Amino acid sequence: MSTTAHDIKQAAHRLIDQFPDNATWNDVVYEMIVRQKIEKGLEDSDADRTTPLEEVMKEFGVEE
């Protein structure tokens, strides 16, 4: 899932258009970082670079 610079610019415009008039730079940066992390996670999932839920639960000692 390769994102072009044009796609990123369009997505940034859409994101900023959704902010209220009193949004701060911190709001903008936070939302962009969250989006970046979500996209990275989706890329990892598509490339099968994930850990199965059962393995994570075992690692943290959580029983089903």
N, C-alpha and C positions, 0 to 999 in steps of 0.2 A: 504494500500500500504506500506508494510513493506520492508525496504531496509536493506540488510545484509551488514556486514562489507566488505565482498568481493566485492559486488556491488559498494559500496562507493569507495573503493580503485581503482577499474577499472575506475569508472567515473572520479576520481581525475587524474588518469594517462591520460585519454583522454583529459581532460580539459587542463592540463599542456602541453601536446603535441601540442596543438593549439596555444600556446603563441608564440610571436616572440622572437628572441634571446635576445632582450634587455628588456624583461619583468622584472618588479620589484616584490618584495615581496608584495607590496601594490596591484599590479595588481592581483596577485594570491589570496590574501585574499579577495579582493573585489568580484571577480568572484565567489569564493566559498560561500561567504555570500549571494550573489544574488541567486545562485542556491539553497541554503538551504531555503531561503525565498520562492522561487517559489515552491519547493517541499512541504513545510509546507502549502502553500496556496492550492495546489492541494489536499493534505490530508484533509484539512478543507472542501473543496468543496465536495470531495467524501463522507465525513461524515455529509454533510448537515449543516455545521457550518458556514454559510455565511449569509449576509444580502442582501435582494433583492435590485436591482438597484433602483427601485421606492422609497424604503424607504430611501436609502442614498440620493437620489436627494431631497426628501422632507426635510430631516434633514438639508441639506445645502441650502435650498431655491432655488433650481434649477428647472426651469420648462421645461417640454418636448417641 
